[in-house]
Amino acid sequence: MLPEPMDWGNAHPETKREIEKDVMISLGVFVKQEMERFNKLLKEVNRNLKSLINAIKGTEVMSSKLEEIFNSFILNKVPPAWMDNNIGYPSLKPLASWVKDLVERIVFISSWVYSGPPKTFWVASFFFPQGFMTATMQTYARSTGKPIDTLGFKTHVLDLMASEISESPEVGVNIHGMFMQGAKWDFKMKCVSDSDPKVPLVEFPVIWLEPIE
């Protein structure tokens, strides 16, 4: 199920576009760092799985780390080695859901790397969402010449879900991938309201983050 590690050498020109010689756009720097983190995790998972298969066959020593991974599989838990701060990202999912989620995250990041920036960004897929927000702010600051410490985000909840977005905003970014529990977004009233009966968890619409002073 696991995809191959991503290759920055094949990145889309818009993804790694330079605003001046040897200075890449801020979002390009960010996605490259995210790609490197996912590649590091992918390589560790693949390495561990190959070693575990060999250990079960008897061609490699079953170390305490491999035994811990094996026992985690039996309990449908993500092995602690893959949740380490230097390797993995925070998650409360059981193993099966975690693997599915990992693949979906990598598919999104790969699409950004190879096909160019998306129309809306799955903000929950990142290792470091704060870095994405900073990169977005830096992009605006560079284009306007305004100091980044004087800027903030104005949020606009759109009447659209991620699959309905057809274009990027001229300023700022669209983000999606957030949910509301115990409430919902009322599209008519443009506000948060009580959830519908027996629907405790709902996906939130796309948000346009507009940088402003």
Wavefront OBJ file of the C-alpha trace (Angstrom):
o trace
v 0.000 0.000 0.000
v 2.858 2.379 0.729
v 3.814 4.793 -2.072
v 7.395 5.286 -3.188
v 9.359 8.196 -1.646
v 8.838 11.474 -3.494
v 11.496 12.969 -5.770
v 12.029 16.734 -5.610
v 13.992 16.571 -8.852
v 10.714 15.913 -10.693
v 8.796 18.695 -8.943
v 6.460 20.894 -11.009
v 8.006 24.258 -12.066
v 5.274 26.176 -10.193
v 5.934 24.189 -7.027
v 9.596 25.204 -6.864
v 9.314 28.546 -8.670
v 11.971 31.102 -7.763
v 11.029 34.722 -7.027
v 14.654 35.710 -7.580
v 17.887 33.825 -8.192
v 18.242 30.946 -5.684
v 15.243 32.189 -3.638
v 12.295 29.792 -3.893
v 8.726 30.817 -3.087
v 7.858 30.334 0.596
v 5.225 27.651 -0.057
v 7.769 25.786 -2.185
v 10.214 25.736 0.720
v 7.428 24.522 2.996
v 6.240 21.654 0.773
v 9.824 20.517 0.189
v 10.304 20.246 3.963
v 7.024 18.341 4.286
v 8.070 16.002 1.469
v 11.373 15.297 3.212
v 9.570 14.473 6.484
v 7.181 12.066 4.753
v 10.059 10.448 2.859
v 11.922 9.924 6.131
v 8.863 8.249 7.671
v 8.251 6.137 4.552
v 11.833 4.870 4.486
v 11.740 3.986 8.185
v 8.443 2.087 7.841
v 9.684 0.184 4.768
v 12.984 -0.655 6.444
v 11.233 -1.934 9.572
v 8.728 -4.022 7.594
v 11.472 -5.720 5.558
v 13.456 -6.462 8.731
v 10.349 -7.841 10.441
v 9.612 -10.170 7.523
v 13.207 -11.419 7.637
v 13.047 -11.858 11.404
v 9.867 -13.956 11.111
v 11.608 -16.070 8.440
v 14.611 -16.456 10.736
v 17.123 -14.742 8.463
v 17.505 -11.703 10.754
v 17.664 -11.280 14.531
v 14.343 -10.320 16.153
v 15.473 -7.210 18.003
v 13.509 -5.607 20.828
v 12.410 -2.872 18.384
v 11.091 -5.413 15.867
v 9.353 -7.334 18.633
v 7.665 -4.122 19.788
v 6.492 -3.469 16.196
v 5.205 -7.046 15.893
v 3.266 -6.786 19.168
v 1.813 -3.427 18.079
v 0.498 -5.061 14.891
v -1.303 -7.731 16.901
v -3.046 -4.988 18.909
v -3.775 -2.843 15.802
v -1.637 -0.041 17.253
v 0.857 2.205 15.498
v 4.350 1.116 16.626
v 5.985 3.689 18.942
v 8.996 3.753 16.592
v 6.772 5.319 13.896
v 5.271 7.861 16.280
v 8.648 9.149 17.466
v 8.939 12.952 17.372
v 11.832 12.746 14.903
v 9.912 10.435 12.522
v 6.108 10.551 12.781
v 3.293 13.041 13.241
v 0.751 13.196 16.100
v -2.152 10.780 15.593
v -4.656 8.888 17.746
v -5.730 6.509 14.977
v -5.401 2.706 15.235
v -2.908 1.089 12.868
v -5.275 0.277 9.969
v -6.718 3.802 9.887
v -3.264 5.318 10.381
v -1.886 3.543 7.289
v -4.859 4.685 5.177
v -4.416 8.225 6.483
v -0.666 8.151 5.782
v -1.247 7.086 2.180
v -3.846 9.850 1.679
v -1.469 12.467 3.103
v 1.329 11.344 0.795
v -1.022 11.348 -2.216
v -1.897 14.980 -1.430
v 1.712 16.085 -0.914
v 2.807 14.170 -4.057
v 0.112 15.911 -6.088
v 1.352 19.301 -4.866
v 4.984 18.406 -5.625
v 4.422 16.908 -9.077
v 1.361 18.821 -10.342
v 1.811 22.257 -8.788
v 0.039 24.034 -5.895
v -3.566 22.863 -5.389
v -6.639 25.107 -5.466
v -7.253 24.311 -1.797
v -4.837 22.931 0.774
v -5.583 19.980 3.069
v -4.192 21.688 6.141
v -4.685 18.652 8.396
v -2.306 16.588 6.266
v 0.822 18.504 7.238
v 3.448 17.619 9.810
v 3.757 21.310 10.638
v 0.596 23.313 9.813
v 2.048 26.409 11.532
v 4.795 26.456 8.900
v 2.163 26.521 6.163
v 0.487 29.549 7.762
v 3.828 31.350 8.068
v 4.741 30.562 4.434
v 1.393 31.947 3.270
v 1.993 35.127 5.268
v 5.541 35.449 3.888
v 4.201 35.166 0.345
v 1.869 38.109 0.942
v 4.514 40.127 2.779
v 6.998 39.711 -0.093
v 4.452 40.637 -2.757
v 3.279 43.785 -0.942
v 6.431 44.845 0.893
v 4.545 44.932 4.201
v 6.301 43.723 7.398
v 5.153 40.198 8.263
v 4.762 41.053 11.969
v 2.015 43.560 11.076
v -0.107 40.956 9.282
v -2.858 38.577 10.345
v -5.456 36.349 8.701
v -9.067 37.235 8.008
v -11.107 34.047 7.620
v -13.911 33.701 5.089
v -16.026 30.532 5.275
v -16.998 29.697 1.702
v -20.225 28.076 0.501
v -18.181 25.269 -1.050
v -16.557 21.982 -0.107
v -13.071 21.021 -1.281
v -14.303 19.036 -4.299
v -16.210 22.107 -5.556
v -13.265 24.523 -5.570
v -12.253 25.413 -9.135
v -9.775 28.260 -8.642
v -7.291 29.679 -6.150
v -7.856 33.079 -4.536
v -5.783 35.984 -5.874
v -4.581 36.694 -2.340
v -4.061 34.132 0.422
v -5.058 30.464 0.270
v -8.038 28.136 0.553
v -7.835 25.433 3.222
v -9.960 22.355 3.959
v -9.898 19.143 5.962
v -11.367 20.339 9.256
v -14.409 18.970 11.081
v -16.926 20.127 13.669
v -18.150 17.872 16.455
v -21.441 18.616 18.182
v -22.165 21.551 15.859
v -22.347 22.462 12.167
v -21.878 25.407 9.841
v -25.177 27.015 8.837
v -24.730 28.058 5.197
v -27.842 30.300 5.208
v -27.165 32.142 8.467
v -23.367 32.136 7.947
v -22.699 31.001 11.495
v -22.144 27.977 13.713
v -25.372 26.279 14.793
v -26.549 23.117 16.545
v -25.767 19.839 14.847
v -28.478 17.838 13.087
v -29.970 14.898 15.018
v -27.692 11.829 15.041
v -24.979 13.680 13.050
v -22.355 14.542 15.666
v -19.404 14.974 13.274
v -19.523 17.031 10.068
v -16.887 18.259 7.630
v -16.343 22.014 7.671
v -16.534 23.984 4.388
v -13.491 25.462 2.685
v -12.019 28.523 4.405
v -10.309 31.331 2.523
v -7.443 32.732 4.586
v -6.944 36.346 3.523
v -3.782 38.067 4.819
v -4.534 41.589 6.087
v -2.812 44.255 8.181
l 1 2 3 4 5 6 7 8 9 10 11 12 13 14 15 16 17 18 19 20 21 22 23 24 25 26 27 28 29 30 31 32 33 34 35 36 37 38 39 40 41 42 43 44 45 46 47 48 49 50 51 52 53 54 55 56 57 58 59 60 61 62 63 64 65 66 67 68 69 70 71 72 73 74 75 76 77 78 79 80 81 82 83 84 85 86 87 88 89 90 91 92 93 94 95 96 97 98 99 100 101 102 103 104 105 106 107 108 109 110 111 112 113 114 115 116 117 118 119 120 121 122 123 124 125 126 127 128 129 130 131 132 133 134 135 136 137 138 139 140 141 142 143 144 145 146 147 148 149 150 151 152 153 154 155 156 157 158 159 160 161 162 163 164 165 166 167 168 169 170 171 172 173 174 175 176 177 178 179 180 181 182 183 184 185 186 187 188 189 190 191 192 193 194 195 196 197 198 199 200 201 202 203 204 205 206 207 208 209 210 211 212 213
